[in-house]
């Protein structure tokens, strides 16, 4: 770096650095790092070493972090997606689902209906929604499935549509599968009917 400065400026800079060393009684240490772009001296060399070391540690952490998935599946922790990891391809969904049991009654007036069957392998993304194969009109008649509510066919501006509105496309944002399981957290919820 000093080689590129004019000789007079270089001498002034060296004198100023020496005065600072004497004043602060700092030991004279010259650090050089050889890189593809040339040789680095002093503080810049130290920053380069620190950056390289921290980058290497970050890469090691990412590479070694892959083992936590196997640990979680082997341990007592159970995932909601079952034993299928994110890297594996899930089996295609069985679209001929039957109801698990009786439908749960609603606990409040505007409650979205619960889904009475498993949907673990259903594909719902920006292009595909497997729920529509059974619940959209007129397929719901032959499938024996409840028809999607008319409110799901109203666009953002209030216009009636012939297909499900994009803002109602992701069913599982409101509708969840019903299951009769033990509560994980104590619950004191009372339905609106119980409060009357």
C-alpha positions in Angstrom: 0.0 0.0 0.0 2.9 2.4 0.8 4.5 1.7 -2.5 1.6 3.5 -4.4 2.0 6.7 -2.4 4.4 9.5 -3.5 7.7 9.4 -1.7 7.2 12.6 0.4 3.7 11.5 1.5 5.0 8.1 2.3 7.7 9.5 4.6 5.3 11.8 6.4 2.9 8.8 7.0 5.7 6.6 8.3 7.0 9.4 10.7 3.4 9.9 12.0 3.0 6.2 12.6 6.4 6.0 14.5 5.4 8.9 16.7 2.2 7.2 17.6 4.0 4.0 18.4 6.5 5.8 20.7 3.7 7.9 22.3 1.5 5.0 23.1 4.5 2.6 23.6 3.1 0.2 21.1 5.3 -2.6 19.9 6.2 -2.3 16.2 4.5 -5.2 14.5 4.4 -5.6 10.8 1.7 -7.9 9.5 1.6 -9.0 5.9 -0.9 -11.1 4.1 -0.3 -12.3 0.6 -3.4 -12.5 -1.6 -4.2 -13.0 -5.3 -4.6 -9.2 -5.6 -1.2 -8.4 -4.0 0.2 -8.0 -0.5 -1.8 -6.4 2.4 -0.2 -4.7 5.3 -1.3 -3.7 8.8 -4.9 -3.2 9.8 -6.2 -4.3 6.4 -4.3 -7.6 6.7 -5.9 -8.2 10.1 -9.4 -7.5 8.8 -8.8 -9.9 5.9 -7.7 -12.6 8.3 -10.7 -12.0 10.6 -13.1 -12.0 7.6 -11.7 -15.2 6.2 -11.8 -17.0 9.6 -15.4 -15.9 10.3 -16.5 -17.0 6.8 -14.9 -20.4 7.3 -16.6 -20.8 10.7 -20.0 -19.9 9.2 -19.6 -22.4 6.4 -18.7 -25.1 8.9 -21.7 -24.3 11.0 -24.0 -24.6 8.0 -22.4 -27.9 6.9 -22.5 -29.4 10.4 -26.1 -28.1 11.0 -27.5 -30.7 8.6 -27.2 -33.4 11.3 -29.9 -31.7 13.5 -32.7 -33.0 11.2 -31.7 -36.6 11.8 -31.4 -36.0 15.5 -34.9 -34.5 15.7 -36.4 -37.5 13.9 -34.5 -40.0 16.0 -35.2 -38.3 19.3 -38.5 -37.9 21.2 -39.6 -34.9 19.1 -42.3 -35.8 16.6 -43.0 -33.6 13.6 -46.5 -32.8 12.4 -45.5 -34.0 8.9 -44.7 -37.5 10.2 -41.5 -39.2 9.2 -41.2 -37.5 5.8 -38.3 -35.1 5.8 -38.3 -31.9 3.8 -35.8 -33.5 1.4 -38.0 -36.6 0.6 -40.8 -36.6 -1.9 -44.1 -37.2 -0.2 -46.6 -39.7 -1.7 -49.5 -38.4 -3.7 -52.6 -37.7 -1.8 -55.5 -40.1 -1.7 -58.4 -38.0 -2.9 -61.0 -40.5 -1.9 -61.0 -39.6 1.8 -63.8 -40.6 4.0 -64.9 -38.7 7.1 -63.0 -39.6 10.2 -66.1 -39.3 12.4 -69.1 -37.0 12.9 -68.6 -33.4 12.0 -67.8 -31.2 14.9 -70.3 -28.5 15.6 -69.3 -24.9 15.3 -68.3 -23.1 18.4 -69.2 -19.6 17.1 -71.2 -18.3 14.2 -68.4 -17.3 11.8 -66.2 -20.3 12.4 -64.9 -21.9 9.2 -65.9 -25.5 8.9 -63.4 -28.1 10.0 -62.0 -30.6 7.5 -63.3 -34.1 8.5 -60.4 -36.0 6.8 -56.6 -36.2 6.6 -55.0 -33.7 4.3 -51.3 -34.4 5.1 -50.3 -35.1 1.5 -52.6 -32.6 -0.2 -50.8 -30.2 -2.5 -52.0 -26.6 -2.1 -49.7 -24.0 -3.7 -50.0 -21.1 -6.0 -50.8 -23.3 -9.1 -52.5 -26.4 -7.6 -55.2 -26.9 -5.0 -56.3 -30.5 -4.5 -59.3 -29.5 -2.3 -61.0 -28.1 -5.3 -61.1 -31.4 -7.1 -63.8 -32.6 -4.7 -65.4 -29.4 -3.2 -65.7 -27.2 -6.3 -69.0 -27.2 -8.2 -70.1 -29.4 -9.9 -67.6 -32.1 -8.8 -68.9 -31.9 -5.2 -72.1 -33.7 -6.2 -70.3 -36.8 -7.6 -67.8 -36.8 -4.8 -70.4 -36.4 -2.1 -68.4 -33.5 -0.6 -69.7 -30.2 0.8 -69.7 -27.4 -1.8 -67.3 -24.4 -1.3 -69.2 -21.4 0.1 -70.4 -18.8 -2.3 -68.4 -16.2 -0.5 -65.3 -17.9 -1.9 -66.3 -17.0 -5.4 -66.4 -13.2 -4.8 -63.4 -11.2 -5.9 -61.6 -8.4 -4.1 -63.6 -5.7 -5.8 -67.0 -7.5 -5.1 -67.5 -9.1 -8.5 -68.9 -12.7 -8.8 -66.4 -15.2 -10.3 -66.8 -18.6 -11.9 -63.8 -19.9 -10.0 -62.5 -19.7 -6.5 -61.1 -16.2 -5.8 -57.4 -16.0 -5.4 -57.7 -14.6 -1.8 -59.6 -17.7 -0.8 -57.3 -20.2 -2.7 -55.3 -21.4 0.3 -57.9 -23.4 2.2 -55.8 -24.3 5.2 -55.4 -20.6 6.2 -58.9 -20.8 7.7 -59.9 -24.5 7.6 -58.1 -27.1 9.7 -58.4 -30.9 9.9 -60.6 -32.0 12.8 -59.2 -34.6 15.2 -60.3 -35.9 18.5 -57.0 -35.6 20.5 -55.9 -34.8 24.0 -55.2 -31.2 24.6 -51.6 -30.2 24.7 -52.3 -27.1 26.7 -55.1 -26.8 29.3 -58.1 -25.1 27.6 -61.0 -23.3 29.3 -62.8 -22.3 26.0 -66.6 -22.2 26.1 -68.6 -22.1 22.9 -71.0 -19.2 22.4 -73.9 -21.7 22.9 -72.6 -22.5 26.4 -72.5 -18.8 27.4 -76.2 -18.2 26.7 
